[in-house]
């Protein structure tokens, strides 16, 4: 029996270190990829980025059902800090943007049953352009003091960027902050944001950094071309991801308006089958229903969050068609079939290509139609340009 999308329509937080660098998990078992929100893709450094906005985002996690779907982290990015350190050398919050202070914001987010993330850079200043010959202070040379400050503010997550690094070796810089964070005694998710420049997949997930995740790409932008580029750079690195330590092709653009809903579904599907972090990058206070529906697809989220913690492996990359297969803890397989091209494409995928026994009897669930049928595991479909079909195949 051949299973097609048409016939299917007729008839599935914790603490760790991430490298933009990530760190060692405090939990006894490996954690799944992080899920949450980061403001950068929607606000950058504009005036609207402030404590009122972030509190509103935390409220939306509850009212929109995102916390119930597994999203846990509310992370703030560059521009949160004051232009200079205090007289004691400690970081300070920008008094205009965050007049109540960072600790108060963290407490508000924790009261919602969520976790709070902060941003810094492994350099003398962060990535935002300089103002009056000064940038926001970075962590290079201040790792112990800054880590102690983050812990005192009840921070749960640190995204650690790569700007103004003074050509100090990446391993040295990220090790210094990883060790400083661990020394606080507070479990803080360490996200290495090194852009893949020094091949962090080779070192970030091992001691002494022992990261939970690491960026494998440059910054994503809200365009199909950018999403496709980051996907292609990340998908071939599957062998370097291990449970609790994940490749990160950057944050989600779903809902920001630069792609079609078909492209956003591909974005979300591909990140999920690659066991990538799912960090929402759109303003949840104004999100449209179609974008929210994508972000709340629990069948697709379950693939990303599967406890086995394996990144999907690309088994086909030919004629603009990509087939990625991800083993799941219950013995089933998730399969994504992606048409990167600008024209419709008829696609057939055999059971053996997926890694199944030919002639078997399987249940095939369409993760976007939310329907299922029985068959031999073979897939046939007609894909729109830039579209992705996604399935979960299990023994009948």
C-alpha positions in Angstrom: 0.0 0.0 0.0 1.3 3.5 -0.9 0.5 6.3 1.6 0.1 9.8 0.2 -0.8 13.0 2.0 -4.2 13.0 0.2 -5.2 9.6 1.4 -4.0 10.4 4.9 -6.3 13.4 4.9 -9.2 11.3 3.9 -9.0 8.5 6.1 3.9 15.0 20.0 12.3 22.5 30.6 15.0 22.1 32.0 18.3 23.5 32.6 21.5 23.0 30.6 24.3 24.9 28.9 23.9 26.1 25.2 26.8 27.4 23.0 25.7 30.7 20.8 27.8 28.4 23.8 25.9 26.0 26.0 26.9 24.3 29.1 26.7 21.1 31.1 23.3 19.9 32.1 22.5 20.0 35.8 19.9 17.3 35.4 20.7 13.6 35.6 19.2 12.8 32.3 19.9 14.6 29.0 17.6 17.5 28.2 15.7 18.1 25.0 16.5 21.2 22.8 15.5 24.4 24.5 12.1 26.0 23.6 11.1 29.6 24.3 11.3 33.1 23.0 14.0 35.7 22.1 13.1 39.3 21.2 15.9 40.0 18.8 14.3 39.0 15.5 11.2 41.1 16.0 12.6 44.2 17.9 16.4 44.3 17.6 17.5 47.3 19.7 14.5 49.5 19.1 12.9 51.5 21.9 9.9 49.1 22.1 12.3 46.5 23.7 11.8 47.1 27.4 10.6 45.5 30.6 6.9 46.2 29.8 7.2 44.4 26.5 9.0 41.3 28.0 6.4 41.1 30.8 3.7 41.1 28.2 5.5 38.3 26.4 5.5 36.2 29.6 1.7 36.9 29.9 1.2 35.7 26.3 3.0 32.4 27.0 0.1 31.6 29.3 -2.9 33.0 27.4 -1.8 31.6 24.0 -1.1 28.2 25.3 2.7 28.3 24.6 3.7 27.2 28.1 1.4 24.2 27.9 2.9 23.3 24.5 6.4 23.2 26.0 7.9 26.7 25.5 9.7 27.6 28.7 12.4 30.3 28.2 11.7 34.0 27.9 15.1 35.4 26.8 16.2 39.0 26.2 19.0 39.8 23.8 21.4 42.7 23.2 20.7 46.2 24.4 19.4 45.3 27.9 22.5 46.6 29.6 23.7 50.1 30.5 26.5 51.6 28.4 29.0 51.2 31.2 29.6 49.0 34.3 28.9 50.4 37.8 31.7 51.8 40.0 32.0 48.3 41.4 32.7 46.9 38.0 29.4 45.0 37.8 26.9 45.0 34.9 23.9 47.2 35.2 20.5 47.2 33.5 19.7 50.1 31.2 17.6 52.3 33.5 15.3 53.5 30.7 14.5 50.1 29.3 14.5 48.2 32.6 13.8 50.6 35.5 12.8 47.8 37.8 16.0 45.9 37.2 16.8 42.5 35.8 16.2 40.5 39.0 12.6 41.9 39.2 12.0 40.9 35.6 13.3 37.4 36.3 11.0 37.1 39.3 8.0 38.1 37.2 8.8 35.5 34.6 9.4 32.8 37.2 6.0 33.6 38.8 4.5 32.4 35.4 6.2 29.0 35.7 8.8 30.1 33.1 12.5 30.5 32.9 14.5 33.7 32.2 17.4 34.2 29.8 20.0 36.9 29.3 22.5 37.9 26.7 26.2 38.8 26.7 29.2 38.5 24.3 32.6 36.8 24.7 34.3 40.0 23.8 35.1 43.5 25.2 31.6 44.7 24.1 28.5 43.2 22.5 27.4 43.2 18.9 25.3 46.3 18.8 27.1 49.1 17.1 29.1 51.5 19.3 27.7 54.7 20.6 30.0 57.6 21.5 32.9 55.1 21.0 31.4 52.8 23.5 29.4 49.5 23.2 27.5 47.6 25.8 30.0 45.9 28.0 31.0 42.3 27.1 32.2 39.5 29.3 35.8 39.0 28.1 38.0 39.3 31.2 34.9 39.7 33.5 33.6 36.1 33.4 33.6 35.4 37.1 32.1 38.7 38.1 29.4 38.5 35.4 28.5 34.9 36.1 28.1 35.8 39.8 25.9 38.8 38.8 23.7 36.5 36.5 23.3 34.0 39.3 22.3 36.8 41.8 19.7 37.9 39.3 18.2 34.4 39.1 19.1 34.0 35.4 18.4 30.5 33.9 20.0 30.9 30.5 22.9 32.8 28.9 23.3 33.4 25.2 26.9 34.2 24.7 27.8 36.0 21.5 31.1 36.4 19.6 31.6 40.1 18.8 34.7 42.2 19.7 36.6 39.1 20.8 40.0 40.7 20.3 41.1 37.5 18.5 41.3 35.5 21.7 40.8 31.8 20.8 37.1 30.8 21.0 37.8 27.7 23.1 39.5 29.9 25.7 36.8 32.5 25.8 33.9 30.1 26.0 35.6 27.8 28.5 36.1 30.8 30.8 32.4 31.6 30.9 31.3 28.0 31.1 33.5 27.4 34.1 32.4 30.7 35.7 28.8 29.8 35.3 29.3 26.4 36.8 31.2 27.9 39.8 28.1 29.9 40.8 26.3 26.7 41.8 23.2 27.8 39.8 22.2 25.7 36.8 22.3 28.2 33.9 21.7 27.1 30.3 24.8 28.2 28.4 24.1 29.0 24.7 27.2 29.5 22.6 26.6 32.0 19.8 29.8 31.7 18.0 28.2 31.6 14.4 30.1 28.4 13.5 33.3 30.3 12.7 35.5 27.9 14.7 33.6 24.7 14.1 32.1 24.6 17.6 30.4 21.3 16.9 33.9 19.8 17.3 34.5 21.2 20.9 31.5 22.9 22.4 29.7 19.8 23.5 32.7 18.4 25.3 34.6 19.4 28.5 35.8 21.9 29.4 32.9 23.8 27.7 30.4 20.9 27.8 27.7 23.0 26.0 24.1 22.2 25.7 23.9 23.8 22.2 26.1 25.8 19.8 25.3 28.0 16.8 26.4 26.4 13.5 25.5 29.3 11.3 25.5 33.1 10.9 22.4 35.0 11.9 19.2 34.1 10.3 16.9 36.7 8.6 13.2 36.6 7.8 13.6 35.3 4.2 13.3 31.9 2.5 16.9 32.2 1.2 18.3 32.8 4.7 16.3 29.9 6.2 17.4 27.6 3.4 21.0 28.5 3.8 21.0 27.9 7.6 19.2 24.6 7.1 21.7 23.3 4.6 24.7 24.3 6.8 23.1 22.6 9.9 21.6 19.4 8.5 24.9 17.9 7.5 26.2 18.1 11.1 23.9 15.5 12.6 26.7 13.2 13.8 28.0 15.9 16.1 24.7 16.4 18.0 24.2 14.1 21.1 21.4 14.0 23.7 21.6 17.2 25.7 24.1 18.8 23.2 22.5 20.3 20.0 23.4 22.0 16.8 21.7 25.4 16.6 20.9 27.0 13.2 19.5 30.1 14.9 16.1 31.3 16.1 12.7 31.0 14.4 11.4 33.7 12.1 7.8 32.2 12.0 5.3 35.1 12.1 7.6 38.0 11.2 6.1 38.3 7.7 9.0 37.8 5.3 8.0 34.2 4.3 4.8 32.5 3.3 2.9 30.2 5.7 4.2 27.2 3.5 7.7 28.4 4.0 7.2 28.9 7.7 5.8 25.4 8.1 9.0 24.1 6.4 11.1 26.3 8.7 9.4 24.8 11.8 9.4 21.2 10.4 13.1 21.3 9.4 14.2 22.8 12.7 12.2 20.2 14.6 13.5 17.2 12.7 17.1 18.5 13.2 16.5 18.6 17.0 17.3 22.3 16.9 16.3 24.8 19.6 12.8 26.3 19.0 13.1 29.9 20.1 10.2 32.1 18.9 11.4 35.3 17.3 8.1 37.1 16.6 6.3 39.5 18.9 3.7 37.3 20.6 1.5 40.3 21.5 0.6 40.8 17.9 1.1 37.3 16.4 -1.4 36.2 13.7 -3.5 33.0 14.1 -1.8 31.2 11.2 1.7 31.7 12.7 0.5 30.7 16.2 -1.0 27.5 14.7 2.4 26.6 13.3 4.2 27.2 16.6 1.6 25.2 18.6 1.7 22.1 16.4 2.2 19.5 19.2 2.8 16.7 16.8 5.8 18.5 15.3 7.0 19.8 18.7 7.1 16.2 19.9 9.6 15.3 17.2 11.9 18.1 18.3 11.5 17.3 22.0 11.8 13.5 21.7 13.7 12.1 24.7 16.1 10.1 22.5 17.7 13.5 21.6 18.9 12.5 18.1 19.2 14.9 15.2 17.6 13.7 12.0 19.9 12.4 9.3 19.5 13.6 5.7 19.2 10.4 3.6 18.4 12.2 0.3 19.6 15.5 -1.2 18.9 15.3 -4.9 17.0 17.4 -7.5 16.0 19.9 -4.9 14.3 17.2 -2.6 15.6 16.6 0.9 14.5 13.6 2.9 15.5 13.6 6.6 14.8 10.7 9.0 14.9 11.0 12.8 14.7 7.9 15.1 12.4 8.4 18.1 12.5 6.9 21.6 9.4 4.7 21.1 10.9 3.0 18.1 9.1 5.1 15.5 10.7 7.3 12.9 9.9 10.9 12.0 10.4 11.8 8.3 10.5 15.2 6.7 10.3 15.6 2.9 11.3 19.1 1.8 11.0 20.6 -1.7 13.5 23.5 -1.8 12.7 24.3 -5.5 10.5 26.9 -7.1 8.2 24.4 -8.9 5.9 21.7 -7.6 7.5 18.2 -7.3 6.1 14.7 -7.2 8.1 12.7 -4.7 8.2 9.0 -3.8 10.1 7.7 -0.8 10.5 4.0 -0.3 10.3 2.2 3.1 13.9 1.1 2.8 15.1 4.6 2.2 13.5 5.6 5.5 15.2 2.6 7.2 12.1 0.4 7.4 11.7 -3.2 6.4 10.1 -3.5 3.0 6.6 -5.1 3.0 6.0 -4.2 6.6 2.8 -3.0 8.2 3.0 0.5 9.6 0.9 3.3 10.9 1.8 6.6 9.2 0.7 9.9 10.8 0.7 13.1 8.8 2.0 15.7 11.4 0.4 18.7 9.6 -2.9 17.1 8.7 -3.1 15.3 12.0 -4.5 12.2 10.3 -3.1 8.7 10.1 -3.5 5.5 8.0 -2.0 2.1 7.7 0.4 1.0 5.0 3.8 -0.4 4.1 5.7 2.7 5.0 6.1 3.9 1.4 5.3 7.6 0.8 4.1 9.4 -2.3 3.2 13.1 -2.4 3.0 16.2 -4.5 4.8 19.0 -2.8 4.3 22.7 -3.5 7.4 24.9 -4.0 9.2 25.3 -0.7 6.9 22.9 1.1 7.6 20.2 3.6 5.6 17.1 4.4 6.2 15.5 7.8 5.3 12.1 9.1 5.7 9.8 12.1 5.9 6.1 11.1 5.5 3.4 13.7 4.9 -0.4 13.7 1.3 -1.2 13.4 
